[in-house]
Every structure is written in C-alpha cells, then in structure tokens.
Amino acid sequence: MAVSGPKVKSGYVLLKIVIDLNTNNTTLQYSSNGKTFTQLGKNCELSGSNYWKGIRPALFSYNVNNDEGIAMFNWFHYDNDGPVIK
C-alpha cells in the first residue's frame, strides 16, 4: 500500500516510529521542526507470531507507477529511547 503525504518545504524531515507493545500497534510520524509530529498513514498492527524480528527502520524509494525514481539521503541516525535489553 503506497502512502502519499505533503511535500516537505524545509531542508530536512525527522521521522519517528512509535511502538506500543501493549496494543501491538506501530505509528509512523514526521516533523519538519522536531517539535510537532504528524502521523503518516494508518496504524500498523504488529504480528504476534513474528515479533522476534522487531522493528527495522529504513529509508528507501518505492514507485508503483513506473520503473524509475530516485531517493537521496544525506544523513541517517537512529536513536532508541525504549527499554534497554541487556
């Protein structure tokens, strides 16, 4: 399922994944200022049968209309503010 969102007018966009293990829901969000985040698409329900794989954040370009397209990512950083597994 392809999801379209608004055009980004700032020079960067921050992406956030909110994972609720109590309800098995994941929400994708974006922000252009780092303070106000807007949900992108619908909630995604995690499968209880394959939870061991976890969430794997990634950036990519996906085109359902043509065999062309480009995505350029200048920088990617991942912070985990969830539980620490030792």
Number of C-alpha atoms within 10 A of each C-alpha: 5 7 7 8 9 6 6 11 8 9 6 13 12 14 18 18 14 13 18 12 12 6 9 14 14 17 16 17 16 19 17 16 11 12 8 9 15 12 16 16 14 10 14 12 14 17 11 9 7 8 11 8 7 9 11 6 9 7 10 8 9 13 10 8 7 7 7 9 9 8 9 8 7 6 6 8 5 9 6 6 6 8 6 6 4 3
